[in-house]
Amino acid sequence: MKICHYLSSSSYAGIEQHVAELATIQNIEHEVSIICNKEIADYYKEFNVIEIKNFNRRSLTGIFKIFKILKASNFDVVHAHASKPTSVLKIIKYFLDFNFIASIHGVKKNVSVFNHADFVIGGSKGALKGVTKPNTVIHNWYQLSKYQKVNGKSAVAVGRLEKVKGFDLLIKSWINIKTPLLIIGSGSEKEFLQNLIDSLNLSHVITIKDWVKQEELYEIYSRAILLVISSRSEGGPRVALEALANDLPVLSTNVGHMNIILPKELLARANDLESLQHLLETYVENISQFNQSAIFNYVREEFSLKKQSSKVMKIYYDCSKSDL
């Protein structure tokens, strides 16, 4: 099968890593191409990469270039990741017949553009709210680390430094906690978050570190005592699966698929400072007393890349058969 993944991002983060891992396992038995901006093309060297320059989703020149690529390549399936590639393919679909899959990598207020795809994949039920085309939930997956878990002293939080990730709530919730917290990420709110840490006199206990490569992140997981998810909304989150699969306990807001993984006592209400603060003050410094080994095993069994990618391939085959 000739598979094409289409991304429009200019930086490599969660969605881009998701595509790389999915494409890697698909490439074992299929021919995989990736259309992406030249800024991230080096991350996909092992595939047939079709580099494009970043363009506005309403650019007729950019849309026409994608049209020419798809027409010349005759892919069996074209898989758009996020709203911009989906909106571009929505227009091309009027002029070219192809099997069009779209993935929603998060919770969106407006999902109407995804209803132009043949099939929609969401990371959680919440992500698919409002989607009327055939759809299903396929959860994110984890990768196992080569690092052995050791006793640590710090908590860690990972993600884009944007409002949706709730790091401002996390910082405010940490005022009575003595355990060091390492926040890893890059984004537009970095300066705001650092100023918040300073204003609350928490610089001795909370540190922000720029985004790191995956191997370094796994090493940090191996030395942490727990991972905290403070997001206001999420399609996943993937980092929780990475942590739990590698024996790192997690405390989280009730977002994405977290309520099917963690018991309710380990979840805070999303976008609720008081609820998050109560959760963290109750468990952070006592996390070693709560055995999450059953949760670790559940995540390793249910959220493997092999299991989730097989679900994606079934959708591809079903869409291809419908054309026969």
N, C-alpha and C positions, 0 to 999 in steps of 0.2 A: 504494500500500500504506500502511495506517495502522500506524505503528511506535511502540511505547512503550518507552522505556528507564527502568528503575527503579533508583534509587540510594537509599541510606539514610545516607550520610555527612553530617557536619556541617561539614566543612572541605574546601576545594578543593585537591586535590593530583593525583597521577598518574592514579588511576582516573577522577577527575572530568574531567580534561583529555582523557583517552582517549575518554570518552563524548561530550564536546563536539565533538571533531574528527570522530568517526564520525558523529554526528548531523548535523553541518554538511554533509558530503558526501551523506548520505542525503536530507537535506531539499531537495536540488536537484530530485529527481524524486518524492519521497514526502512524506507528511504525518507529521511526527515530533513526538511529545509526550514530555515528560520529567517523571516523578514524582520529586520530590526534597524534602529538608528545606528549609525557608524560608531557612536560613542560607546556602545556596549557590545559591538560585534566581536571583539577579542575574547569575550567570555564563551562564545559558541564556535570556537575554531574547529571542533571535531565534527561539525555538521556542515551542510551546504548553506552558507550564510549569504543572504541577499541584502546587502547594505543599502540603506536609503538615508536621505537627509531629512531631518525633522521638519514637519510641515503642519500647518493649522488644519484641523479636521474639515474645514470648509474650503481648503485650497483645491481648486479644480486640477491644477498641475500635479499636485501630490497624489490626488485620488486617481488621476489618469495613469500615473506611473505604476501604482499598485494594480490597476486594471490590466495593464500590459504584462506585468509579471505573472499574474494569475492566468491570463489567457494563454501565454506562451508555455507555461509550466504544466497545465492540465493536472493539477493536484486532485487526489481522491477526496481529501478533506482539508478544509482551511479552518484553523482554530484561532479565533481572535481572543486576546486576553485584555480585559478591561474595556471601558466605554469608548475611548477614542478609536481603537482599531475596529470595534464593532460598528461604530457610526460610519466609518469609511467603507466597510464591507456592505453595510446596509445600502449604500448608494450603488456600489458596483453590482450588487445582486439584481438590480433592475435591468442590467445590460448583459450579465454573464451568469450562466447557470453553474453553480458549484455547491457542494455540501458544506454548509456554514454552521460551525459550532462556536458558541461564545461562552466564555467563563467570566463570572462576576467574582472578583477577588475582594470582597468587602461588602458592607451594607450601604446601599445607595438610596437616596431620597427619591430619585426618578430612574426607573429601570425600563422606560418605554423603548429605548433604542434596542435593548436586548430582545424585544419581541419581534424583531425582524430576522433573527437567526432561525435556523431550522431546529436547533436544540440548544438549551441553555444549561450550563453547569454552575452550581453555586456551592460555596464552601460550607454553608449552613442553611437551615430553613429560612432564617431571617433575611439572608441575602437574596432569596428567591421570591420574597413577598412582592406581589404585583406583576410577576412574570406570568404571561398567559400561554406562551408557546410551550411545547413539551420540555420538561426540565427534570432535573434530579439533583440531589445533594451528593457530592463526592468530596469527602473531607480531605484536608491537607494530610501530609505524611511527614515522617521523620527520617533522619539518617542517624545511624549509630556512630558514636564517637570511638576513637581509638584510645582515649584517655580513661584511665581508671578513676573512679570516684574516690576522693580523699576528704578528710574532715576539713571544713572551711569555716570562715568566720563572717563572711559577707553575704548579703542578699544581692541579687542582680535583677535588673529590668532592661528589656531590649526592645527597640523599635524606632521608627521614624519620630523625630522630635517635632511632632505636629499635634494640634489640639485634640484630634480624635483619639490619640493614644493615652490621654489623661495623665501625663507626667506631672502636670501642675497639681492635680489632686493627690498623686502619689507623694510628692514632696511635702505638701501641707499635712498629709497623714502621718508623716514620719517624725513629727515634732517631739514625741515622747518615747521614741525608740532609739536605743543605744547601738544596735547592730549597724555596722557600716553598710551603705547602699551604693552600688555601682550602676549607673544608668549608661547604657551603651546605645549610641545612635547619632544620627545627623539629621538636620532639618531646620526649618525656618524659625522654630521656637527656642533654639539653643541659648541665645542671649537672654531671652525672657526667663527661661528656666534657671539659668545661672544666677540672674539677678534675684529671682525668687529664693533660691537657696541662700544667697548672701543675706537677704533681708530678714530671713527667719533664723539667721545665725546657725545654719546647718552645714556650713562648708567643711566642718571637721568630721562629719559623718556621711555626707552625700557627695559623690563625685560623678561628673559627666565625662565620658570617654567617647571619642569619635567612633563611628562604625568600624568594625574589624572584620577581617576575613573569617570564613566559616571555621577553619581549623582553630584559629585563636579563640573564637567564641566557644567552641567545644572545650577547649582547655580551661576557659573561665568557668564554664558550667561545672567542670570536674572539681573546682576549688570553691564553689559557692555552697551556701546552706539551703537556698531556695530561690526560685524565680517568682517575681511578682508581675501580674498582668493588671494594668490599671485602666485599660481602654474604655472609652465611652461607647464605642461600637466596634465590631470586628466581623470579618468573614470566617476567621479561624479561631484563635490565632495559631500560626504554625510554630512559633517559638515555644509555646507551651508543650506541644508534642515533642519537639526536640529535647526539651528539658526532661519531661517525664520518661521518655524512652531511654534516657541515659541516667535514670535514677536520681533526678533532681526534683524535690518536692515543689509544688506550685500553689500559690494563692492567687485568686483571680476575681475580677468583676464578672458578672453573669452576662457574658457576650459570646457570640459565635457558637461553637460546639462545646463550650466549657461545662454547660449544665448536663451534658451526657457523659462527662468524664469525672468531674469532681462532685462530691456530696455537697448539699446546699450549705452546710456550715462552713465550707471553705470558699464560698462565693459571696461577694459583696454586690449590692445593687449598682448597676452601671450609672455613672455620672452622679454619684451620691457621696459626697465627702464624708459625711458622718458614718455611713455604712462601711466605706473603705477603711476609715481610721479605726473603727471598732474591730474589723476583721484583722487588720495588721497588728494592732496592739494586743489582740488575743493570741495570735498564733506565731508571729515572726520569731519571738525569742523563746518559743516553746515548740517549734516545729519538729524537733527531734523526738518529741513524745507522741507524735502522730504518725503512725506507720502507713505509708502510701504504697507499699510494695504491690498490693493488689491492683492499684491504679497503674503502676509502672507496667505490670504484665498485660493489663487490658490494652493499654496504648500500643505496646509492642505487637500485640496480636491483631488489633483491629485497624491500625493506621499505618501499616507498612506501605512502602512505595509500590511493591509488587502487587499488593491487593488493590490499591486505589487505581493504579495505572491500568489494570485489567478491566476495571469498570469503565474507564475512559475509552479503551479500545473497543469495548462492546458497543458503546454509543456510536463510534465511528463506523463500525461494521453495519449496525442497524440502519444508520442514515444512508450508507452506500447501497444497501440492499433495497431500500425504498425506491431507488431510482431504476431498478431493474424492471 
